[in-house]
Amino acid sequence: MSNPTSETSFFLRHEFALRRLHSLTGIVPLGLYMMVHLTVNASLLNSTQSFQGAVYGIHSAGKVLPIVEWGLIFGPLLFHALFGVWIAKNAKLNTSHYKYVSNRRYSWQRWTGVIALVYLFLHILHLHGWFHFEPYLAVIQPMGFGQFKPYNAASTLMIAMNDFGGLVWPPIYLIGMLCCVYHLANGLWTAGITWGVWITPAAQERASKVALVFGLGLALVGTAAWWAAISGSAEDIARAKKTEDRMYDVGIRAGYVPLSHEKRTQPDEVAAEFEEEDEVVVYEAMMSDDAE
């Protein structure tokens, strides 16, 4: 019998622990983050103020934000994706011979995982650009990537989604989002089996119904978020931009929004005033004027 390769040997030796870690990261933090992300984006249906306020809350972490992103989102995503690719590569799909529902679900879980992975990397490139240094952004932004500005969240999101006449990105986002939702909902069901939470046929049947309801609910939220991003007219975008600029002006005057030109579409008079003078001095001067 031939000796296993180092790669095969590593995965086989640690497969029990790796599969459980893979299952866990798919739910916490990745699944939880996706639920929050879709809910925040769906708030745009309510108003620009709701959406921009939520984005301000996320970016209030300031310098800690990259640590949070890599520790709780990108790091777990890379592990989950790479090990998921290994699982998919070694999966023995037999739906052509055994057309059982469980077999189809197993196959769909693998395929939606691959589609979701491609979609997520494309989504990050499209809106955030992967990296944030100026020479790189100067190359990709004219190509239609790295379009999202957190301090002009609603307007730049709608502009990015309507690029190329609104014919390219909306279907990509809808298909990608629904694949992510299915992968999470069905993943909850398989995670319960992996962790021994539901092992009897009756328990698995009940869990399947719960996963179905959860998946349909999250798909509804995700579709609302998708529609909010793609349905804005030119007038909606202009109104959103004015609202975002007013919120930014009020925010930096009150001191709860950090000054940042990089996170905005363009600088404004208030930002220029804060940049020309010391921010603390200006803020203290305004406070003293209010007191008088």
N, C-alpha and C positions, 0 to 999 in steps of 0.2 A: 504494500500500500504506500503510495507516494506521500511525502510530507506535505502538509498544507502550506500555502504561502503565508508570509507574515501578515498580509492584509486579512486573508480569510481566517487565519488563526486568531487574530485580535478580535474580529467580530464574533467568531464562534465562541471564544472564551468568555466574552463579555456580553453576549447577545441578550441574556435575561435582563441584566441591569440597563443596557442601552435601549431595549424596547420599552421598558417602563419609563425611563427618562424621556424618550421620544414621545410616548403617550402623554406624560405629564406636561411637557413644554407645549404640546399642542393645545392644551386646555388653559394652563397657567404658565406663562403669562400671555401666550399668543392669542388664544381664543377669547380671553377676557379683554385684551386690548382691542381685538376686532369688534367686539360688542360695543365698547366705549367709542371707538373711532366711527362706526356707522351711526351711532346715536348722536354724536356731536355733529356729524355732517348732515344728518336729517334735520337738525335744529335750524338749518338754513331755510327750510320750508316755513318755519315760524317767522323769522325776521333776520335781517343782516345783523342786527344788534345781538341777538341770541348766539349766532354762530361766531361772530367776532369776539364776543365776551368769553366764549368757551376757549377759543384759540389763545386769547390773552392769558387765560388761566393756565393753559398748558405751558406757554412760554414764560410764565412767571418763575419757572425753575432757574432761568438764567444760565449761568455757567455750568450748573449741574445737569442741564438738559441733555447734553451729549452722553454723559455717563448713564443717565436713565435710559436713553434711546438704545445704547449699545448693550447695557446690562439686562434690560427687560424686553427689548424688541429685536434688534438686529442680531445680537449674539445667539439668543434662543432660536431665532428664525434660521440662521445659518446651520446650527446643529440639526434642527428638525428637518430642514430641507435636505441636507447632505445624507443624513441617515435614512430619510424617506426615499431618496433616490436609490440608495443601496437596497432597501426593501423592495422597491418597485422593480429594480433590475433583477433581483433574485426571486421575484414572485412567479409562481406557476399558475397562470390564469387558465381556467378550464371551463369558461362559460359556454364555449361551443359544444362541449360534451355534456355538461351538467347545468341545465338552465334553471337552477334554483335561485330564489330571490337572494339568499345569502351569498351565493357566488357572484351574482351581478353586483351586489353592494360592495363586495371585496374588490371587484374589478373597477367599479366607479370610484372607489376611494383612492385607488392608485392613480387613475387617470385625472381625476379632479385635483389631486395633489400636484401632479406635474404641471397641469394648466395653471393652477393657482401660483406655483413657484414662478413660472414665466411671467404671469400677470403682475405679481408683486414687484419683481425687479423692473419691469417696464413701467409700472405705476410710480415707483420711486424715482426712476430716471425722468419720467414725464413731468412730474410736479416739483421734485426736490433736487434732481440732478445728480444724486449719489454723493457728490463732493461739493464743498462750499468755498473754494478759492477762486479768485477773480479770473485768472487766465483761462482756467478750465470752463468757467461759466460763460466767458466771452465767446467760446467756441460753440458750446451746446445750445445756448439760448436762441441764437438766430435760427437754429434747426428746429425750434419748437419744444425744447426740453428745459427743465429747471424753471418752469413758469410760475410756480406758486410763491406768493409773498405773504408771510403770516400776518403782517399788519394791514394788509389789504386782502384778507382771506377770501371773502365771497366773490369780489370782482375778479381777482386773478384766477380763482378756481373756475368760474364760469367762462372766462376768456379762454383758458387752456382747454376746456372741454369742447368749446365751439371752434377750435382751430381746424383748418382744412374743411371749412364749411359745415362742421358738426357731423361729418359722415364717418370719421375714422375712430375717434376716441370713445364716443358713447357705446357702440356695440362691444368694443374691447372691455370697457369697464363693467358693462352689464354681465357679460359672460364670465369675466374673471371674478366679479363679486359673488355671483351665484355658485360658482365652483368652490370658492372659499367657504361659503355658507354650508354647502352640502358636505364638504370635507370636515368642517367642524362638527356639524350635527351628527353625521354618521360616525365621526371620530369619538364623540361622547359615548355612543353605544358600544363601539369596539373597546374603548378604554375601560368601560365597566366590566367587560369580559376579561380583558388583560389583567385588571386588578382584582378580579374575583368578586366583584360587587353583585353582579347578576350572572349566575351560572346555570340555572335551571331553564328549560324552555319557556315556562310560564313567566318567569322573571324577565327573560330576554324579550318576550312579546310585549310586556308592559313597558319596558325601557324603550323598545322600538317606537311605541306610540308617543312617549314623552319626547324622544328625539325628533320625531316627525313634527309635532306641535312646535317645539323649539325652533326647528329649522324653518318652518313656514313663517313664524313670527319674525325671526331675524332676517329672512328674505324680504319680508314686507318693509322692515326698517331700512334695509339696504337699498331696496328699490326706491323708497322715498328719498333717501340721500342721493341716489343716482339722478332721480328726476329733478331735484332741487338744483343740482349742478349743471344739468344740460338744458334746462327749460328757460333760462334767463335770456331776455331780449337785450338789445343794445341799450334801451332805456333803463332796464333793470340793472344792468351793469353800471351805468353812469350813476344811478341813484345809490347803489351799494357803495361805489367809490366815495361819494360825498359823505355818506354815513360813516364809513370807515375813517375818513380824514377827520371828521368831527370827533369821533371817539378817541382817535389818537391824540388830537390837540388837548382834549379834556384829560386824557390819561396821563400825559407827560406833565401837564400843569399840576395835576393832583399828586403826581409822584408814584403812581402804581403801574405805569407802563414805562419800561426802560427806553431811552432814546436810541433809535436804530434806523439809519437810512437803508441798510442792507436788507431789512425785512419789509421795506415798503416799495411801492411802485415808483415813487418820486419824492424828493424832499419838499417841504412846505415852509411857509414863513415862520411858523412857530418853531420847527426843528432848527431852522437856520439861526433863529434868535438864541436857542439853547446851545448851539454849537459855537457861536461867536463869544458868548460869555460863559462863565463858570456856572454849571447847572445848579449847584447848591445855592450860589449867590442869587440867581434869578428866582429860584423857588422861595428863598427866605424873603426876598423883596416883595413878592406877590403876597406872601402870608402877612407881612407887616401892613401892606396896603389894605388887605381885607380887615385887619384888626382895627384900622383907623375908620 
